[in-house]
Amino acid sequence: MAVRTYRGDYAPVGQFGWDGGSGTSTYADPANQLTGILLTQVGMTVPDPARVIHDFWTTLYQAVN
């Protein structure tokens, strides 16, 4: 479990959740009343697995704005 203590690319302070090793990601954002869950099985099978997670959260926050 992680709690964001600084403003990230898209996430506000207070967002909490976890990135898993097989391409999963789940976070809750109390400030925006938002919860997102990404379940994939890409793991390390794609050239840049972190990009899948980053793109998911970027798209989610763009949809809110």
MODELLER restraints for C-alpha pairs under 7 A, 6 or more apart:
rsr = mdl.restraints
at = mdl.atoms
rsr.add(forms.Gaussian(group=physical.xy_distance, feature=features.Distance(at['CA:1:A'], at['CA:16:A']), mean=6.99, stdev=0.5))
rsr.add(forms.Gaussian(group=physical.xy_distance, feature=features.Distance(at['CA:1:A'], at['CA:17:A']), mean=5.28, stdev=0.5))
rsr.add(forms.Gaussian(group=physical.xy_distance, feature=features.Distance(at['CA:1:A'], at['CA:18:A']), mean=5.13, stdev=0.5))
rsr.add(forms.Gaussian(group=physical.xy_distance, feature=features.Distance(at['CA:2:A'], at['CA:16:A']), mean=5.41, stdev=0.5))
rsr.add(forms.Gaussian(group=physical.xy_distance, feature=features.Distance(at['CA:2:A'], at['CA:17:A']), mean=5.40, stdev=0.5))
rsr.add(forms.Gaussian(group=physical.xy_distance, feature=features.Distance(at['CA:2:A'], at['CA:18:A']), mean=6.03, stdev=0.5))
rsr.add(forms.Gaussian(group=physical.xy_distance, feature=features.Distance(at['CA:3:A'], at['CA:14:A']), mean=6.03, stdev=0.5))
rsr.add(forms.Gaussian(group=physical.xy_distance, feature=features.Distance(at['CA:3:A'], at['CA:15:A']), mean=5.83, stdev=0.5))
rsr.add(forms.Gaussian(group=physical.xy_distance, feature=features.Distance(at['CA:3:A'], at['CA:16:A']), mean=4.29, stdev=0.5))
rsr.add(forms.Gaussian(group=physical.xy_distance, feature=features.Distance(at['CA:3:A'], at['CA:17:A']), mean=6.76, stdev=0.5))
rsr.add(forms.Gaussian(group=physical.xy_distance, feature=features.Distance(at['CA:4:A'], at['CA:13:A']), mean=5.23, stdev=0.5))
rsr.add(forms.Gaussian(group=physical.xy_distance, feature=features.Distance(at['CA:4:A'], at['CA:14:A']), mean=5.31, stdev=0.5))
rsr.add(forms.Gaussian(group=physical.xy_distance, feature=features.Distance(at['CA:4:A'], at['CA:15:A']), mean=5.36, stdev=0.5))
rsr.add(forms.Gaussian(group=physical.xy_distance, feature=features.Distance(at['CA:4:A'], at['CA:16:A']), mean=6.15, stdev=0.5))
rsr.add(forms.Gaussian(group=physical.xy_distance, feature=features.Distance(at['CA:5:A'], at['CA:13:A']), mean=5.17, stdev=0.5))
rsr.add(forms.Gaussian(group=physical.xy_distance, feature=features.Distance(at['CA:5:A'], at['CA:14:A']), mean=6.36, stdev=0.5))
rsr.add(forms.Gaussian(group=physical.xy_distance, feature=features.Distance(at['CA:6:A'], at['CA:13:A']), mean=5.26, stdev=0.5))
rsr.add(forms.Gaussian(group=physical.xy_distance, feature=features.Distance(at['CA:7:A'], at['CA:13:A']), mean=5.43, stdev=0.5))
rsr.add(forms.Gaussian(group=physical.xy_distance, feature=features.Distance(at['CA:10:A'], at['CA:58:A']), mean=6.26, stdev=0.5))
rsr.add(forms.Gaussian(group=physical.xy_distance, feature=features.Distance(at['CA:10:A'], at['CA:61:A']), mean=6.63, stdev=0.5))
rsr.add(forms.Gaussian(group=physical.xy_distance, feature=features.Distance(at['CA:14:A'], at['CA:29:A']), mean=6.76, stdev=0.5))
rsr.add(forms.Gaussian(group=physical.xy_distance, feature=features.Distance(at['CA:15:A'], at['CA:27:A']), mean=6.66, stdev=0.5))
rsr.add(forms.Gaussian(group=physical.xy_distance, feature=features.Distance(at['CA:15:A'], at['CA:28:A']), mean=5.69, stdev=0.5))
rsr.add(forms.Gaussian(group=physical.xy_distance, feature=features.Distance(at['CA:15:A'], at['CA:29:A']), mean=4.45, stdev=0.5))
rsr.add(forms.Gaussian(group=physical.xy_distance, feature=features.Distance(at['CA:15:A'], at['CA:30:A']), mean=6.74, stdev=0.5))
rsr.add(forms.Gaussian(group=physical.xy_distance, feature=features.Distance(at['CA:16:A'], at['CA:27:A']), mean=5.34, stdev=0.5))
rsr.add(forms.Gaussian(group=physical.xy_distance, feature=features.Distance(at['CA:16:A'], at['CA:28:A']), mean=5.45, stdev=0.5))
rsr.add(forms.Gaussian(group=physical.xy_distance, feature=features.Distance(at['CA:16:A'], at['CA:29:A']), mean=6.65, stdev=0.5))
rsr.add(forms.Gaussian(group=physical.xy_distance, feature=features.Distance(at['CA:17:A'], at['CA:26:A']), mean=5.42, stdev=0.5))
rsr.add(forms.Gaussian(group=physical.xy_distance, feature=features.Distance(at['CA:17:A'], at['CA:27:A']), mean=3.97, stdev=0.5))
rsr.add(forms.Gaussian(group=physical.xy_distance, feature=features.Distance(at['CA:17:A'], at['CA:28:A']), mean=6.19, stdev=0.5))
rsr.add(forms.Gaussian(group=physical.xy_distance, feature=features.Distance(at['CA:18:A'], at['CA:25:A']), mean=5.77, stdev=0.5))
rsr.add(forms.Gaussian(group=physical.xy_distance, feature=features.Distance(at['CA:18:A'], at['CA:26:A']), mean=5.51, stdev=0.5))
rsr.add(forms.Gaussian(group=physical.xy_distance, feature=features.Distance(at['CA:18:A'], at['CA:27:A']), mean=6.31, stdev=0.5))
rsr.add(forms.Gaussian(group=physical.xy_distance, feature=features.Distance(at['CA:19:A'], at['CA:25:A']), mean=4.27, stdev=0.5))
rsr.add(forms.Gaussian(group=physical.xy_distance, feature=features.Distance(at['CA:19:A'], at['CA:26:A']), mean=6.53, stdev=0.5))
rsr.add(forms.Gaussian(group=physical.xy_distance, feature=features.Distance(at['CA:21:A'], at['CA:43:A']), mean=6.14, stdev=0.5))
rsr.add(forms.Gaussian(group=physical.xy_distance, feature=features.Distance(at['CA:22:A'], at['CA:40:A']), mean=6.97, stdev=0.5))
rsr.add(forms.Gaussian(group=physical.xy_distance, feature=features.Distance(at['CA:22:A'], at['CA:41:A']), mean=5.43, stdev=0.5))
rsr.add(forms.Gaussian(group=physical.xy_distance, feature=features.Distance(at['CA:22:A'], at['CA:42:A']), mean=6.14, stdev=0.5))
rsr.add(forms.Gaussian(group=physical.xy_distance, feature=features.Distance(at['CA:22:A'], at['CA:43:A']), mean=3.87, stdev=0.5))
rsr.add(forms.Gaussian(group=physical.xy_distance, feature=features.Distance(at['CA:23:A'], at['CA:39:A']), mean=6.63, stdev=0.5))
rsr.add(forms.Gaussian(group=physical.xy_distance, feature=features.Distance(at['CA:23:A'], at['CA:40:A']), mean=5.13, stdev=0.5))
rsr.add(forms.Gaussian(group=physical.xy_distance, feature=features.Distance(at['CA:23:A'], at['CA:41:A']), mean=5.61, stdev=0.5))
rsr.add(forms.Gaussian(group=physical.xy_distance, feature=features.Distance(at['CA:23:A'], at['CA:42:A']), mean=5.51, stdev=0.5))
rsr.add(forms.Gaussian(group=physical.xy_distance, feature=features.Distance(at['CA:23:A'], at['CA:43:A']), mean=4.83, stdev=0.5))
rsr.add(forms.Gaussian(group=physical.xy_distance, feature=features.Distance(at['CA:23:A'], at['CA:49:A']), mean=6.88, stdev=0.5))
rsr.add(forms.Gaussian(group=physical.xy_distance, feature=features.Distance(at['CA:24:A'], at['CA:38:A']), mean=5.36, stdev=0.5))
rsr.add(forms.Gaussian(group=physical.xy_distance, feature=features.Distance(at['CA:24:A'], at['CA:39:A']), mean=4.69, stdev=0.5))
rsr.add(forms.Gaussian(group=physical.xy_distance, feature=features.Distance(at['CA:24:A'], at['CA:40:A']), mean=5.72, stdev=0.5))
rsr.add(forms.Gaussian(group=physical.xy_distance, feature=features.Distance(at['CA:25:A'], at['CA:37:A']), mean=5.82, stdev=0.5))
rsr.add(forms.Gaussian(group=physical.xy_distance, feature=features.Distance(at['CA:25:A'], at['CA:38:A']), mean=5.03, stdev=0.5))
rsr.add(forms.Gaussian(group=physical.xy_distance, feature=features.Distance(at['CA:25:A'], at['CA:39:A']), mean=6.75, stdev=0.5))
rsr.add(forms.Gaussian(group=physical.xy_distance, feature=features.Distance(at['CA:25:A'], at['CA:53:A']), mean=6.83, stdev=0.5))
rsr.add(forms.Gaussian(group=physical.xy_distance, feature=features.Distance(at['CA:26:A'], at['CA:36:A']), mean=5.64, stdev=0.5))
rsr.add(forms.Gaussian(group=physical.xy_distance, feature=features.Distance(at['CA:26:A'], at['CA:37:A']), mean=4.37, stdev=0.5))
rsr.add(forms.Gaussian(group=physical.xy_distance, feature=features.Distance(at['CA:26:A'], at['CA:38:A']), mean=6.23, stdev=0.5))
rsr.add(forms.Gaussian(group=physical.xy_distance, feature=features.Distance(at['CA:27:A'], at['CA:35:A']), mean=5.88, stdev=0.5))
rsr.add(forms.Gaussian(group=physical.xy_distance, feature=features.Distance(at['CA:27:A'], at['CA:36:A']), mean=5.62, stdev=0.5))
rsr.add(forms.Gaussian(group=physical.xy_distance, feature=features.Distance(at['CA:27:A'], at['CA:37:A']), mean=6.77, stdev=0.5))
rsr.add(forms.Gaussian(group=physical.xy_distance, feature=features.Distance(at['CA:28:A'], at['CA:34:A']), mean=5.86, stdev=0.5))
rsr.add(forms.Gaussian(group=physical.xy_distance, feature=features.Distance(at['CA:28:A'], at['CA:35:A']), mean=4.35, stdev=0.5))
rsr.add(forms.Gaussian(group=physical.xy_distance, feature=features.Distance(at['CA:28:A'], at['CA:36:A']), mean=6.53, stdev=0.5))
rsr.add(forms.Gaussian(group=physical.xy_distance, feature=features.Distance(at['CA:29:A'], at['CA:35:A']), mean=6.15, stdev=0.5))
rsr.add(forms.Gaussian(group=physical.xy_distance, feature=features.Distance(at['CA:42:A'], at['CA:49:A']), mean=6.94, stdev=0.5))
rsr.add(forms.Gaussian(group=physical.xy_distance, feature=features.Distance(at['CA:43:A'], at['CA:49:A']), mean=6.32, stdev=0.5))
